């Protein structure tokens, strides 16, 4: 009889896999090199994940959980800080040197999803992030009809700015544009 996979051990493995992907990328993911890096056999991986597709889905779900938990832990998320302030805090955290690999991984996932290479695996991280931020805007008084539209615009601009920074390294120029975005978002929320 096969042993049941330990959920705690699976969660630990997922955290390690997210770290591995942040450092190595997703497009070349292969079970054998991953298992080798983790000091495990491929059998251990297939015990917890039926195949590479199951591992990929579970890993993206875990990345999404980690990201949302971090966002919700930001000072001011549940308080009265402005949306623009929270956007800036998010930027400051994501662009710290130690967090750049995860930011790059998220952008790689976006690119693979846009190219149709993640069929059936578009993570919640991408699929409903505008709704996630719209909830923050609604909590600060923005009407439902405006919140999703403006959060979609803000998320798209933020993503573009982050890709610009990652590709050019021009922090000063990009962060000046980010500060303008934060001001615009705060103005939109205030005028709602």
MARBA-3410 file (N, C-alpha, C, O; in Angstrom, 1 decimal):
192
0.9,-1.2,0.0,0.0,0.0,0.0,0.9,1.2,0.0,1.9,1.3,0.7 ~ 0.6,2.2,-0.8,1.3,3.4,-0.9,1.1,4.3,0.3,0.0,4.4,0.9 ~ 2.2,5.0,0.7,2.1,5.9,1.9,1.4,7.1,1.4,1.6,7.6,0.3 ~ 0.6,7.7,2.3,0.0,9.0,2.1,1.0,10.1,2.2,1.8,10.1,3.1 ~ 1.0,11.0,1.3,1.9,12.2,1.3,1.6,13.0,2.6,0.5,13.4,2.8
2.6,13.4,3.3,2.5,14.2,4.5,2.3,15.7,4.0,3.2,16.2,3.4 ~ 1.2,16.3,4.4,1.0,17.7,3.9,2.0,18.7,4.4,2.3,19.6,3.7 ~ 2.5,18.5,5.6,3.6,19.4,6.2,4.8,19.3,5.3,5.5,20.3,5.0 ~ 5.2,18.0,5.0,6.4,17.8,4.2,6.2,18.4,2.8,7.1,19.0,2.2 ~ 5.0,18.2,2.3,4.7,18.7,0.9,4.9,20.3,0.9,5.4,20.8,0.0
4.4,20.9,2.0,4.5,22.4,2.1,5.9,22.8,2.2,6.3,23.8,1.5 ~ 6.7,22.1,2.9,8.2,22.4,3.0,8.8,22.2,1.6,9.6,23.1,1.2 ~ 8.5,21.2,0.9,9.0,20.9,-0.4,8.6,22.1,-1.4,9.4,22.6,-2.2 ~ 7.3,22.5,-1.3,6.9,23.6,-2.2,7.7,24.9,-1.9,8.0,25.6,-2.9 ~ 7.9,25.2,-0.7,8.7,26.4,-0.4,10.1,26.3,-1.0,10.6,27.2,-1.5
10.7,25.1,-0.9,12.0,24.9,-1.5,12.0,24.9,-3.0,12.9,25.5,-3.6 ~ 10.9,24.4,-3.6,10.7,24.5,-5.0,10.6,25.9,-5.5,11.1,26.3,-6.5 ~ 9.8,26.7,-4.8,9.6,28.1,-5.2,11.0,28.8,-5.1,11.3,29.6,-6.0 ~ 11.8,28.6,-4.1,13.1,29.1,-4.0,14.0,28.7,-5.2,14.7,29.5,-5.7 ~ 13.9,27.4,-5.5,14.7,26.9,-6.6,14.3,27.6,-7.9,15.2,28.1,-8.7
13.0,27.7,-8.2,12.5,28.4,-9.4,12.9,29.8,-9.5,13.2,30.4,-10.5 ~ 12.9,30.5,-8.3,13.3,31.9,-8.3,14.7,32.1,-8.7,15.1,33.1,-9.3 ~ 15.5,31.1,-8.4,17.0,31.2,-8.8,17.3,30.6,-10.1,18.3,31.0,-10.8 ~ 16.5,29.6,-10.6,16.8,28.9,-11.8,15.8,29.2,-13.0,16.1,28.9,-14.1 ~ 14.6,29.7,-12.7,13.6,29.9,-13.7,12.7,28.7,-13.9,13.0,27.6,-13.4
11.6,29.0,-14.6,10.6,28.0,-14.8,10.6,27.3,-16.1,10.3,26.2,-16.2 ~ 11.1,28.0,-17.1,11.0,27.5,-18.5,11.8,26.3,-18.7,11.5,25.5,-19.6 ~ 12.8,26.0,-17.9,13.7,24.8,-18.1,13.4,23.8,-17.0,14.3,22.9,-16.8 ~ 12.3,23.9,-16.3,12.1,23.0,-15.1,12.1,21.6,-15.6,11.4,21.2,-16.5 ~ 12.8,20.8,-14.9,12.9,19.3,-15.1,12.9,18.7,-13.7,13.6,19.1,-12.8
12.2,17.6,-13.6,12.2,16.9,-12.3,13.5,16.4,-11.8,13.8,16.6,-10.6 ~ 14.3,15.8,-12.6,15.6,15.3,-12.2,16.5,16.3,-11.6,17.0,16.2,-10.5 ~ 16.8,17.4,-12.4,17.7,18.5,-11.8,17.1,19.1,-10.5,17.8,19.5,-9.6 ~ 15.8,19.3,-10.5,15.1,19.8,-9.3,15.4,18.9,-8.1,15.8,19.3,-7.1 ~ 15.1,17.6,-8.3,15.3,16.6,-7.2,16.7,16.6,-6.8,17.0,16.6,-5.6
17.6,16.7,-7.7,19.1,16.7,-7.4,19.4,17.9,-6.5,20.1,17.8,-5.5 ~ 18.9,19.1,-6.9,19.2,20.3,-6.2,18.6,20.2,-4.8,19.3,20.7,-3.8 ~ 17.5,19.6,-4.6,16.8,19.5,-3.3,17.4,18.4,-2.5,17.1,18.3,-1.3 ~ 18.3,17.6,-3.1,18.9,16.5,-2.3,17.9,15.4,-2.1,18.0,14.6,-1.2 ~ 17.0,15.2,-3.1,15.9,14.2,-3.0,16.0,13.4,-4.3,16.7,13.7,-5.2
15.2,12.3,-4.2,15.1,11.5,-5.4,13.9,12.0,-6.2,13.0,12.6,-5.6 ~ 13.8,11.7,-7.5,12.6,12.0,-8.2,11.4,11.3,-7.7,10.2,11.7,-7.8 ~ 11.6,10.1,-7.0,10.5,9.4,-6.4,9.9,10.2,-5.3,8.7,10.1,-5.1 ~ 10.7,10.9,-4.5,10.1,11.7,-3.5,9.2,12.8,-4.1,8.1,13.1,-3.6 ~ 9.6,13.4,-5.2,8.8,14.4,-5.8,7.5,13.8,-6.3,6.4,14.4,-6.2
7.6,12.7,-7.0,6.4,12.1,-7.6,5.5,11.5,-6.5,4.3,11.2,-6.7 ~ 6.0,11.3,-5.3,5.2,10.8,-4.2,4.3,12.0,-3.8,3.1,11.8,-3.4 ~ 4.8,13.2,-3.8,4.0,14.4,-3.4,3.2,15.0,-4.6,2.2,15.6,-4.4 ~ 3.8,14.8,-5.8,3.2,15.5,-7.0,3.2,14.4,-8.1,4.2,13.9,-8.5 ~ 2.0,14.1,-8.6,1.9,13.0,-9.6,2.8,13.1,-10.8,3.3,12.1,-11.3
2.9,14.3,-11.2,3.8,14.6,-12.4,4.3,16.0,-12.4,3.9,16.8,-11.5 ~ 5.0,16.4,-13.4,5.5,17.8,-13.5,4.4,18.8,-13.5,4.5,19.9,-13.0 ~ 3.3,18.5,-14.2,2.2,19.4,-14.3,1.6,19.6,-12.9,1.2,20.8,-12.5 ~ 1.4,18.6,-12.1,0.9,18.7,-10.7,1.8,19.5,-9.9,1.4,20.4,-9.1 ~ 3.1,19.3,-10.1,4.2,20.0,-9.3,4.1,21.5,-9.7,4.1,22.4,-8.8
4.0,21.8,-11.0,3.9,23.2,-11.5,2.6,23.9,-10.9,2.7,25.0,-10.4 ~ 1.5,23.2,-10.9,0.3,23.8,-10.4,0.4,24.1,-8.9,0.1,25.2,-8.4 ~ 0.9,23.2,-8.2,1.0,23.3,-6.7,2.1,24.4,-6.4,1.9,25.2,-5.4 ~ 3.1,24.5,-7.2,4.2,25.5,-6.9,3.6,26.9,-7.2,3.9,27.8,-6.4 ~ 2.9,27.1,-8.2,2.3,28.4,-8.5,1.3,28.8,-7.5,1.2,30.0,-7.1
0.5,27.8,-7.0,-0.4,28.1,-5.9,0.3,28.5,-4.7,-0.1,29.5,-4.0 ~ 1.4,27.9,-4.4,2.2,28.2,-3.2,2.8,29.6,-3.3,2.8,30.4,-2.4 ~ 3.4,29.9,-4.5,3.9,31.2,-4.8,2.9,32.3,-4.6,3.1,33.3,-4.0 ~ 1.7,32.0,-5.0,0.6,33.0,-4.9,0.2,33.2,-3.4,0.0,34.3,-2.9 ~ 0.2,32.1,-2.6,-0.1,32.1,-1.2,1.0,33.0,-0.5,0.6,33.8,0.4
2.2,32.7,-0.8,3.3,33.5,-0.2,3.2,35.0,-0.5,3.4,35.8,0.4 ~ 2.9,35.3,-1.7,2.9,36.7,-2.2,1.7,37.4,-1.5,1.9,38.5,-1.0 ~ 0.5,36.8,-1.5,-0.6,37.4,-0.8,-0.4,37.6,0.7,-0.8,38.6,1.2 ~ 0.1,36.6,1.3,0.4,36.7,2.7,1.4,37.8,3.0,1.2,38.6,4.0 ~ 2.4,38.0,2.2,3.3,39.1,2.4,2.6,40.4,2.2,2.8,41.3,3.0
1.8,40.5,1.1,1.1,41.8,0.8,0.2,42.2,2.0,0.1,43.3,2.4 ~ -0.6,41.2,2.5,-1.5,41.4,3.6,-0.7,41.8,4.9,-1.3,42.4,5.8 ~ 0.5,41.4,5.0,1.3,41.7,6.2,1.9,43.1,6.1,2.5,43.6,7.1 ~ 1.8,43.8,5.0,2.3,45.1,4.9,1.7,46.1,5.9,0.5,46.0,6.1 ~ 2.5,46.9,6.5,1.9,47.9,7.4,0.9,48.8,6.6,1.2,49.2,5.5
-0.3,49.0,7.2,-1.3,49.8,6.5,-2.3,49.1,5.7,-3.3,49.7,5.2 ~ -2.0,47.8,5.4,-2.9,47.1,4.4,-4.4,47.1,5.0,-5.3,47.4,4.2 ~ -4.5,46.8,6.3,-5.8,46.8,6.8,-6.1,48.1,7.6,-7.1,48.2,8.3 ~ -5.3,49.1,7.5,-5.5,50.3,8.2,-5.9,51.4,7.2,-6.7,51.2,6.3 ~ -5.4,52.6,7.5,-5.9,53.8,6.8,-4.8,54.3,5.8,-5.0,55.3,5.2
-3.7,53.6,5.7,-2.7,54.1,4.7,-3.3,54.1,3.3,-4.1,53.3,3.0 ~ -2.8,55.0,2.5,-3.3,55.1,1.2,-2.9,53.9,0.3,-1.9,53.3,0.6 ~ -3.6,53.7,-0.8,-3.3,52.7,-1.7,-1.9,53.0,-2.3,-1.1,52.1,-2.5 ~ -1.7,54.2,-2.7,-0.4,54.6,-3.2,0.8,54.3,-2.3,1.8,53.9,-2.7 ~ 0.6,54.5,-1.0,1.6,54.2,0.0,1.9,52.7,0.0,3.0,52.2,0.1
0.8,51.9,-0.1,1.0,50.4,-0.1,1.6,50.0,-1.4,2.5,49.1,-1.4 ~ 1.3,50.6,-2.5,2.0,50.3,-3.8,3.5,50.5,-3.6,4.3,49.7,-4.1 ~ 3.8,51.7,-3.1,5.2,52.0,-2.9,5.9,51.0,-2.0,7.1,50.6,-2.2 ~ 5.3,50.6,-0.9,5.9,49.7,0.1,6.1,48.3,-0.7,7.1,47.7,-0.5 ~ 5.1,47.9,-1.5,5.3,46.7,-2.3,6.5,46.8,-3.2,7.3,45.9,-3.2
6.6,47.9,-3.9,7.7,48.1,-4.8,9.1,48.0,-4.0,10.0,47.3,-4.4 ~ 9.1,48.7,-2.9,10.4,48.8,-2.1,10.8,47.3,-1.7,12.0,47.0,-1.7 ~ 9.8,46.5,-1.3,10.1,45.2,-0.9,10.5,44.3,-2.1,11.5,43.6,-2.0 ~ 9.7,44.4,-3.2,10.0,43.5,-4.3,11.3,43.9,-5.0,11.9,43.0,-5.6 ~ 11.8,45.1,-4.9,13.0,45.5,-5.6,14.2,45.5,-4.7,15.3,45.9,-5.1
14.1,44.9,-3.5,15.3,44.7,-2.7,16.0,43.5,-3.3,15.4,42.6,-3.9 ~ 17.3,43.6,-3.3,18.2,42.6,-4.0,17.8,41.2,-3.7,17.7,40.4,-4.7 ~ 17.5,40.8,-2.5,17.2,39.5,-2.1,15.8,39.0,-2.7,15.5,37.8,-2.7 ~ 15.0,40.0,-3.0,13.6,39.6,-3.5,13.5,39.7,-5.0,12.5,39.3,-5.6 ~ 14.5,40.2,-5.7,14.5,40.3,-7.2,14.3,38.9,-7.9,13.6,38.9,-8.9
14.9,37.8,-7.4,14.7,36.6,-8.1,13.2,36.2,-8.1,12.7,35.7,-9.1 ~ 12.4,36.5,-7.0,11.0,36.2,-7.0,10.3,37.1,-8.0,9.4,36.6,-8.7 ~ 10.6,38.3,-8.0,10.0,39.3,-9.0,10.3,38.8,-10.4,9.4,38.8,-11.3 ~ 11.5,38.4,-10.7,11.8,37.9,-12.0,11.0,36.6,-12.4,10.5,36.4,-13.5 ~ 10.8,35.7,-11.4,10.0,34.5,-11.6,8.6,34.9,-11.9,8.0,34.3,-12.8
8.0,35.8,-11.2,6.6,36.2,-11.5,6.5,36.8,-12.9,5.6,36.4,-13.6 ~ 7.5,37.5,-13.3,7.5,38.1,-14.7,7.7,37.0,-15.7,7.1,37.0,-16.8 ~ 8.5,36.0,-15.4,8.7,34.8,-16.3,7.3,34.1,-16.5,7.0,33.7,-17.6 ~ 6.6,33.9,-15.4,5.3,33.2,-15.4,4.4,34.0,-16.3,3.6,33.5,-17.0 ~ 4.4,35.4,-16.1,3.5,36.2,-16.9,3.8,36.0,-18.4,2.9,35.9,-19.2
5.1,36.0,-18.8,5.5,35.8,-20.2,5.1,34.4,-20.7,4.6,34.3,-21.8 ~ 5.3,33.4,-19.9,4.9,32.1,-20.4,3.4,32.0,-20.5,2.9,31.3,-21.4 ~ 2.7,32.6,-19.6,1.2,32.5,-19.7,0.8,33.3,-20.9,-0.1,32.8,-21.6 ~ 1.4,34.5,-21.2,1.0,35.3,-22.3,1.3,34.5,-23.6,0.6,34.7,-24.6 ~ 2.3,33.7,-23.6,2.7,32.9,-24.8,1.9,31.6,-25.0,2.1,30.9,-25.9
1.0,31.4,-24.0,0.2,30.2,-24.1,0.9,28.9,-23.6,0.5,27.8,-23.9 ~ 2.0,29.1,-23.0,2.8,27.9,-22.5,2.4,27.4,-21.2,3.0,26.4,-20.8 ~ 1.5,28.0,-20.5,1.0,27.5,-19.2,-0.5,27.1,-19.3,-1.2,27.3,-18.4 ~ -0.9,26.6,-20.4,-2.3,26.2,-20.7,-2.9,25.5,-19.5,-2.3,24.5,-19.0 ~ -3.9,26.0,-18.9,-4.6,25.4,-17.8,-3.9,25.7,-16.5,-4.4,25.2,-15.4
-2.8,26.4,-16.5,-2.1,26.7,-15.2,-1.9,28.1,-15.0,-0.9,28.5,-14.2 ~ -2.7,29.0,-15.5,-2.5,30.4,-15.2,-2.8,30.6,-13.7,-4.0,30.4,-13.2 ~ -1.8,30.9,-12.9,-1.9,31.0,-11.5,-2.9,32.1,-11.1,-3.0,33.2,-11.7 ~ -3.5,31.9,-9.9,-4.3,33.0,-9.3,-3.6,34.3,-9.2,-4.2,35.3,-9.3 ~ -2.3,34.1,-8.9,-1.4,35.3,-8.8,-1.6,36.3,-10.0,-1.6,37.5,-9.8
-1.8,35.7,-11.2,-2.0,36.5,-12.4,-3.5,36.7,-12.6,-3.9,37.8,-13.0 ~ -4.2,35.7,-12.5,-5.6,35.7,-12.9,-6.5,36.7,-12.2,-7.4,37.3,-12.8 ~ -6.3,36.9,-10.9,-7.2,37.8,-10.2,-6.4,38.8,-9.3,-7.0,39.3,-8.3 ~ -5.2,39.2,-9.7,-4.5,40.2,-8.9,-5.2,41.6,-9.0,-5.1,42.3,-8.0 ~ -5.9,41.9,-10.1,-6.6,43.1,-10.1,-7.7,43.1,-9.1,-8.0,44.2,-8.5
-8.4,42.0,-9.0,-9.5,41.9,-8.0,-8.9,42.0,-6.6,-9.6,42.6,-5.7 ~ -7.8,41.5,-6.4,-7.1,41.5,-5.1,-6.9,43.0,-4.7,-7.2,43.4,-3.5 ~ -6.3,43.8,-5.6,-6.1,45.2,-5.3,-7.4,46.0,-5.3,-7.5,47.0,-4.5 ~ -8.3,45.6,-6.1,-9.6,46.3,-6.1,-10.3,46.2,-4.8,-10.9,47.1,-4.3 ~ -10.1,45.1,-4.1,-10.6,44.9,-2.7,-10.1,45.9,-1.8,-10.8,46.5,-0.9
-8.8,46.2,-1.9,-8.1,47.2,-1.1,-8.7,48.6,-1.4,-8.9,49.4,-0.5 ~ -9.0,48.9,-2.7,-9.6,50.2,-3.1,-11.0,50.3,-2.5,-11.4,51.4,-2.1 ~ -11.7,49.2,-2.6,-13.1,49.3,-2.1,-13.1,49.5,-0.6,-14.0,50.3,-0.1 ~ -12.2,48.9,0.1,-12.1,49.1,1.5,-11.9,50.6,1.9,-12.2,51.1,3.0 ~ -11.3,51.3,0.9,-11.0,52.7,1.1,-12.0,53.6,0.5,-11.8,54.8,0.3
-13.2,53.1,0.1,-14.3,53.8,-0.3,-14.6,53.9,-1.8,-15.5,54.7,-2.2 ~ -13.8,53.3,-2.6,-14.0,53.4,-4.1,-15.1,52.5,-4.5,-15.2,51.4,-4.0 ~ -16.0,53.0,-5.3,-17.2,52.2,-5.8,-16.7,51.0,-6.6,-15.7,51.0,-7.2 ~ -17.5,50.0,-6.5,-17.2,48.7,-7.1,-16.9,48.9,-8.6,-15.9,48.3,-9.1 ~ -17.7,49.6,-9.3,-17.5,49.8,-10.8,-16.1,50.4,-11.1,-15.5,50.1,-12.1
-15.6,51.3,-10.3,-14.3,52.0,-10.5,-13.1,51.1,-10.0,-12.1,51.2,-10.6 ~ -13.3,50.4,-8.9,-12.2,49.7,-8.3,-11.5,48.7,-9.2,-10.3,48.7,-9.3 ~ -12.3,47.9,-9.9,-11.6,46.9,-10.7,-10.9,47.5,-11.9,-9.9,47.1,-12.3 ~ -11.6,48.5,-12.5,-11.0,49.2,-13.7,-9.7,49.9,-13.3,-8.7,49.8,-14.0 ~ -9.7,50.6,-12.2,-8.5,51.4,-11.8,-7.4,50.4,-11.3,-6.2,50.7,-11.5
-7.8,49.4,-10.6,-6.8,48.4,-10.1,-6.1,47.7,-11.3,-4.9,47.4,-11.2 ~ -6.9,47.4,-12.3,-6.3,46.8,-13.5,-5.3,47.7,-14.2,-4.2,47.3,-14.5 ~ -5.6,49.0,-14.3,-4.7,50.0,-14.8,-3.5,50.1,-13.9,-2.3,50.1,-14.4 ~ -3.7,50.2,-12.6,-2.5,50.4,-11.7,-1.6,49.1,-11.7,-0.4,49.3,-11.8 ~ -2.2,47.9,-11.7,-1.4,46.7,-11.8,-0.6,46.6,-13.1,0.6,46.2,-13.1
-1.2,47.0,-14.2,-0.6,46.9,-15.5,0.6,47.9,-15.5,1.7,47.6,-16.0 ~ 0.3,49.1,-15.0,1.4,50.1,-15.0,2.5,49.7,-14.1,3.7,49.8,-14.4 ~ 2.2,49.2,-12.9,3.2,48.7,-12.0,4.1,47.6,-12.6,5.3,47.6,-12.5 ~ 3.4,46.6,-13.2,4.2,45.5,-13.9,5.1,46.1,-15.0,6.2,45.7,-15.1 ~ 4.6,47.0,-15.8,5.5,47.6,-16.8,6.6,48.3,-16.2,7.8,48.2,-16.7
6.4,49.1,-15.1,7.5,49.8,-14.5,8.5,48.8,-13.9,9.7,49.0,-14.0 ~ 8.0,47.7,-13.3,9.0,46.8,-12.7,9.8,46.1,-13.8,11.0,45.9,-13.7 ~ 9.2,45.7,-15.0,9.9,45.1,-16.1,10.9,46.2,-16.6,12.1,45.8,-16.9 ~ 10.6,47.4,-16.7,11.5,48.5,-17.1,12.7,48.5,-16.2,13.8,48.6,-16.7 ~ 12.4,48.5,-14.9,13.5,48.6,-13.9,14.4,47.3,-14.0,15.7,47.4,-14.0
13.8,46.1,-14.2,14.6,44.9,-14.2,15.4,44.8,-15.5,16.5,44.2,-15.5 ~ 15.0,45.4,-16.6,15.7,45.3,-17.8,16.7,46.5,-18.0,17.8,46.3,-18.6 ~ 16.4,47.7,-17.5,17.3,48.8,-17.7,18.2,49.1,-16.5,19.3,49.6,-16.6 ~ 17.7,48.7,-15.3,18.4,49.1,-14.0,18.3,50.5,-13.7,19.0,51.0,-12.7 ~ 17.5,51.3,-14.4,17.4,52.8,-14.2,16.4,53.0,-13.1,15.3,53.4,-13.3
16.9,52.8,-11.8,16.0,53.0,-10.7,15.4,54.4,-10.5,14.2,54.6,-10.3 ~ 16.3,55.4,-10.7,15.8,56.8,-10.5,14.7,57.2,-11.4,13.7,57.7,-11.0 ~ 14.8,56.9,-12.7,13.8,57.2,-13.7,12.5,56.5,-13.4,11.4,57.0,-13.4 ~ 12.7,55.1,-13.2,11.5,54.3,-13.0,10.8,54.6,-11.7,9.5,54.6,-11.7 ~ 11.5,54.9,-10.7,10.8,55.2,-9.4,10.2,56.6,-9.4,9.2,56.8,-8.7
10.7,57.5,-10.2,10.0,58.8,-10.4,8.6,58.5,-11.0,7.6,59.1,-10.7 ~ 8.6,57.6,-12.0,7.3,57.3,-12.7,6.4,56.5,-11.7,5.2,56.7,-11.7 ~ 7.0,55.6,-10.9,6.2,54.9,-9.9,5.6,55.9,-8.9,4.4,55.8,-8.6 ~ 6.3,56.9,-8.4,5.8,57.9,-7.5,4.6,58.6,-8.1,3.6,58.9,-7.5 ~ 4.7,58.9,-9.5,3.6,59.5,-10.2,2.4,58.6,-10.2,1.3,59.1,-10.0
2.6,57.3,-10.5,1.5,56.4,-10.4,0.9,56.3,-9.1,-0.4,56.3,-9.0 ~ 1.6,56.3,-8.0,1.1,56.3,-6.7,0.2,57.5,-6.4,-0.8,57.4,-5.8 ~ 0.7,58.6,-6.8,-0.1,59.9,-6.7,-1.4,59.8,-7.4,-2.4,60.2,-6.9 ~ -1.3,59.3,-8.7,-2.5,59.2,-9.5,-3.5,58.3,-8.8,-4.7,58.6,-8.7 ~ -3.1,57.1,-8.3,-4.0,56.2,-7.7,-4.6,56.8,-6.5,-5.8,56.6,-6.3
-3.8,57.5,-5.7,-4.4,58.1,-4.5,-5.4,59.2,-4.9,-6.4,59.3,-4.2 ~ -5.1,59.9,-5.9,-6.1,60.9,-6.4,-7.4,60.3,-6.8,-8.5,60.8,-6.5 ~ -7.3,59.2,-7.6,-8.5,58.4,-8.0,-9.3,57.9,-6.9,-10.5,58.0,-6.9 ~ -8.6,57.3,-5.9,-9.3,56.8,-4.7,-10.0,57.9,-4.0,-11.1,57.8,-3.5 ~ -9.3,59.0,-3.8,-9.8,60.2,-3.0,-11.0,60.8,-3.8,-12.0,61.2,-3.1
-11.0,60.9,-5.1,-12.1,61.5,-5.8,-13.3,60.6,-5.9,-14.4,61.0,-6.3 ~ -13.1,59.3,-5.6,-14.2,58.4,-5.7,-15.0,58.5,-4.4,-16.1,57.9,-4.2
END
